[in-house]
Amino acid sequence: MSVFRARKRDKTTGEWGFTSPYYHYDFVLTIDGHRRRFHGSTGETTKSRAQKFEDKEKRRVRDEGPNDNMTLGEACLRYHEEVIEGTSNEINELAAMKHCCRLIGSDRRLTSLTTDDIAIAVRKRAGETKGKKNPTLIAPATVNRQIIEIMRKVLKRAKRVWHVRLDLDAYDWAGMRLKEPKERVREFVGDEADRFWDMMRADYAPFVWFLLSRGLRVNAVTGMSKDRLDEPRNRIQIWIKGEGWVWVPVTKEQMAVIVQEAKKAPGKAVWSYEMQRHPHRGKRRPITYNGFRRTIQTALKAAGITDFRIHDLRHDFASKLLRKTRDLALVQKALKHADISSTVRYAHVLDEDVREGLEALENIRPLTGNKSKNFRRN
């Protein structure tokens, strides 16, 4: 189709008229074996100039590629619309893309980006703090997620779906990553659990009890919905990153608590708390991640428990389940780990089995005879 001016019929008069003073172009080219359509405004008001614009655009597409002029800002916007909009991780990945555009430049063309550009953004982000009132530096794992992982996702889609001519192998993704400290496994020890429960708010108690007895991630539990409960089969549907909505089993006691709490909660929420401040005191609101974080931090501080994070509730569950069952594969399924290598971090609890076995072996083979005379026990 040659250049044209779009026309539209007026609903009132029934007459046809132009919708814009500018001519538009519309053509099809075969790029890398695929037929693709290109259309848009020429920005020209005369047909001859519009035709020259269309010819220039055809040459540009053949020489540069259909989307080789795409900027980082445009790519992030399109990635949001096509991939993450409406997903559970939308807020986090939107924030990550904003950091990338801020530190790299939203007007940078994707084809001009190098490993050094991304590495500099990583270094800049690692030097930033969590806020004006919080001087703590951004954690290496957070920097890796917000810069390297999201850039890799956007560029990968740009090459495979949007046909931007990029050489993904040219990027040293592993070399750009910051070293992340090995995650330590923390659980309640001694009388910590009793002290914690003494200080935990009663309206949050069912929610905390479910976390400790089922071991699911806090975001997954706060995102539970009344329409995703299967009481007859004792299972619930939760959102898991990379998998979507997944059914997971719960015990009869856990389901009874879930149903009981769901009756109290407003809307579709399952878990709720009682507001403490006037004039809304006594009204129930859905539990949120940030609200729970503040509540648990208050309880831990009052109980005198240090070095304990929200995610350690999941560690506590996993450690105790493995100690009880001695079955790593079972713990993997309970935690919904995609790879058992993530579950192996809890294997230290099986040291008790090894220790008991060594002690049993000592009882079978005591130190006797002449060979033991010169042996000195410390």
URUR-V31027 format. One record per backbone hydrogen bond with DSSP energy under -1.0 kcal/mol. NH is the residue of the N-H (numbers start at 1). CO is the residue of the C=O. Records with the same first field share a line. If there is no record, write none. Layout:
# URUR-V31027
NH=CO + CO
This chain:
# URUR-V31027
4=24
8=17
10=15
14=10
17=8
19=6
23=44
24=4
25=40
27=38
29=36
31=34
34=31
36=29
38=27
40=25
42=23
50=46
51=47
52=48
53=49
54=50
55=51
56=52
57=53
58=54
59=55
60=56
61=57
62=58
63=59
64=60
65=61
70=67
72=108
73=106
75=71
76=72
77=73
78=74
79=75
80=76
81=77
82=78
83=79
84=79
85=80
87=84
90=87
93=89
94=90
95=91
96=92
97=93
98=94
99=95
100=96
101=97
102=98
103=99
104=100
108=105
110=70
112=109
113=110
118=114
119=115
120=116
121=117
122=118
123=119
124=120
125=121
126=122
128=125
130=136
138=128
143=139
144=140
145=141
146=142
147=143
149=144
150=145
151=147
152=148
153=149
154=150
155=151
156=152
157=153
158=154
159=155
160=156
161=157
162=157
164=158
166=164
170=167
171=168
173=171
176=172
192=189
195=191
196=192
197=193
198=194
208=204
209=205
210=206
211=207
212=208
213=209
214=210
215=211
221=217
222=218
223=219
224=221
226=268
228=225
230=235
234=231
235=230
236=248
237=228
238=246
240=244
243=240
244=240
246=238
248=236
250=234
255=251
256=252
257=253
258=254
259=255
260=256
261=257
262=258
263=259
265=261
269=266
273=285
275=283
282=275
283=280
285=273
287=271
292=288
293=289
294=290
295=291
296=292
297=293
298=294
299=295
300=296
301=297
302=298
303=299
305=300
312=309
313=310
315=311
316=312
317=313
318=314
319=315
320=316
321=317
322=318
323=319
324=320
325=321
326=322
331=327
332=328
333=329
334=330
335=331
337=332
342=339
344=340
346=343
347=344
349=346
350=347
351=348
352=349
354=350
355=351
356=352
357=353
358=354
359=355
360=356
361=357
362=358
363=359
364=360
365=361
372=369
373=370
